[in-house]
């Protein structure tokens, strides 16, 4: 069997799909290529509408399920063409899909990702492994985050206790102790870029605040920050996960409506950057013995956010996964290539110490191309 896999990942930012070609023939995976492919604007609007209740949701979701899959398949075919790699050389595609709802708690908790894997398999001619989260939820887990098992396999260091911090739309951390006998911990910390992006889209008509330039012009409002940090999610014990179901523009605007004084739009953006930095740092600072924090995801490119985060962290070095030889933009896509690889090798893809599942499990379902 080939050791070449593709990983497809689209996160809570809902702006496109990251695609990675990964070679697992050696102990440390080799990344052949990684690219990002944007969603068409009309699909972005549909996906955002599917994150909240609306009319005719089921039909809209059905169409979007196929449209997302078509974007994913185009991305696969394009990156293989550019690298002159035949589809027959790929063992499988690991597709995360696009999350549109994540409600893992309570009776019959669920998570829902779209991007029909059957369509991806047909349009690429490559077997697809998908639907990674629901087995973990069936076992009583959160179904998220799933990347810690990959982080443990690839980034553990025998002498340094590390945190891998992913700042996508939502931020999550993986704590990897240097002692292999200690359990790996991982959980969502709260908002990553999602609130900053939403505020920027509303008031600047830009998809995001490039390098945090707008936020850097202002100063944060300490009382507003304190009010936002009172959100109960931040003090919940792990395992825990969240999404845009909680941290969305209406959540922010309700807090602003209840706030007794007027705050400039620029000041709000600065405060949101501080909210992300403080909510992450508070939870990392509670972990024992952390020496290094490596950042991946879109937030790694936000210079102002990284500066805020560095100021809030206590006694640990802050770097990006570039220093580990992996581009911050490719880590999540590589992780889902690894989950497909783990599926084919009958290896567990979850960590019960992270998700709260009752046992380790092989994650995913198989969608053959032929």
Secondary structure as the mmCIF struct_conf table of DSSP 4:
data_model
#
loop_
_struct_conf.conf_type_id
_struct_conf.id
_struct_conf.beg_label_comp_id
_struct_conf.beg_label_asym_id
_struct_conf.beg_label_seq_id
_struct_conf.end_label_comp_id
_struct_conf.end_label_asym_id
_struct_conf.end_label_seq_id
STRN STRN1 UNK A 4 UNK A 10
TURN_TY1_P TURN_TY1_P1 UNK A 12 UNK A 13
BEND BEND1 UNK A 15 UNK A 15
STRN STRN2 UNK A 16 UNK A 23
BEND BEND2 UNK A 25 UNK A 28
STRN STRN3 UNK A 30 UNK A 38
HELX_LH_PP_P HELX_LH_PP_P1 UNK A 39 UNK A 40
HELX_RH_AL_P HELX_RH_AL_P1 UNK A 41 UNK A 49
TURN_TY1_P TURN_TY1_P2 UNK A 50 UNK A 51
BEND BEND3 UNK A 52 UNK A 52
TURN_TY1_P TURN_TY1_P3 UNK A 55 UNK A 56
HELX_RH_AL_P HELX_RH_AL_P2 UNK A 57 UNK A 82
TURN_TY1_P TURN_TY1_P4 UNK A 83 UNK A 84
HELX_RH_3T_P HELX_RH_3T_P1 UNK A 87 UNK A 89
STRN STRN4 UNK A 90 UNK A 103
BEND BEND4 UNK A 105 UNK A 106
TURN_TY1_P TURN_TY1_P5 UNK A 107 UNK A 108
STRN STRN5 UNK A 110 UNK A 114
BEND BEND5 UNK A 115 UNK A 115
HELX_RH_AL_P HELX_RH_AL_P3 UNK A 117 UNK A 124
TURN_TY1_P TURN_TY1_P6 UNK A 125 UNK A 125
BEND BEND6 UNK A 126 UNK A 126
STRN STRN6 UNK A 128 UNK A 130
BEND BEND7 UNK A 133 UNK A 133
HELX_RH_AL_P HELX_RH_AL_P4 UNK A 134 UNK A 138
TURN_TY1_P TURN_TY1_P7 UNK A 139 UNK A 140
BEND BEND8 UNK A 141 UNK A 141
HELX_RH_AL_P HELX_RH_AL_P5 UNK A 147 UNK A 155
BEND BEND9 UNK A 158 UNK A 159
STRN STRN7 UNK A 162 UNK A 167
BEND BEND10 UNK A 168 UNK A 169
STRN STRN8 UNK A 170 UNK A 176
BEND BEND11 UNK A 178 UNK A 179
TURN_TY1_P TURN_TY1_P8 UNK A 180 UNK A 181
BEND BEND12 UNK A 182 UNK A 182
HELX_LH_PP_P HELX_LH_PP_P2 UNK A 183 UNK A 184
STRN STRN9 UNK A 185 UNK A 191
BEND BEND13 UNK A 192 UNK A 193
HELX_RH_AL_P HELX_RH_AL_P6 UNK A 194 UNK A 204
BEND BEND14 UNK A 207 UNK A 208
HELX_RH_3T_P HELX_RH_3T_P2 UNK A 210 UNK A 212
HELX_RH_AL_P HELX_RH_AL_P7 UNK A 213 UNK A 217
BEND BEND15 UNK A 218 UNK A 218
HELX_RH_AL_P HELX_RH_AL_P8 UNK A 222 UNK A 229
TURN_TY1_P TURN_TY1_P9 UNK A 230 UNK A 230
HELX_RH_3T_P HELX_RH_3T_P3 UNK A 232 UNK A 235
HELX_LH_PP_P HELX_LH_PP_P3 UNK A 236 UNK A 237
BEND BEND16 UNK A 238 UNK A 239
TURN_TY1_P TURN_TY1_P10 UNK A 244 UNK A 246
BEND BEND17 UNK A 247 UNK A 248
HELX_RH_AL_P HELX_RH_AL_P9 UNK A 249 UNK A 257
TURN_TY1_P TURN_TY1_P11 UNK A 258 UNK A 258
BEND BEND18 UNK A 259 UNK A 261
HELX_RH_AL_P HELX_RH_AL_P10 UNK A 265 UNK A 285
TURN_TY1_P TURN_TY1_P12 UNK A 286 UNK A 286
BEND BEND19 UNK A 287 UNK A 289
STRN STRN10 UNK A 292 UNK A 296
BEND BEND20 UNK A 297 UNK A 297
HELX_RH_3T_P HELX_RH_3T_P4 UNK A 298 UNK A 301
HELX_RH_AL_P HELX_RH_AL_P11 UNK A 303 UNK A 312
BEND BEND21 UNK A 315 UNK A 315
STRN STRN11 UNK A 317 UNK A 320
HELX_RH_3T_P HELX_RH_3T_P5 UNK A 321 UNK A 324
TURN_TY1_P TURN_TY1_P13 UNK A 325 UNK A 325
BEND BEND22 UNK A 326 UNK A 326
TURN_TY1_P TURN_TY1_P14 UNK A 328 UNK A 330
HELX_RH_AL_P HELX_RH_AL_P12 UNK A 331 UNK A 344
TURN_TY1_P TURN_TY1_P15 UNK A 345 UNK A 346
HELX_RH_AL_P HELX_RH_AL_P13 UNK A 352 UNK A 355
BEND BEND23 UNK A 358 UNK A 359
STRN STRN12 UNK A 365 UNK A 367
#
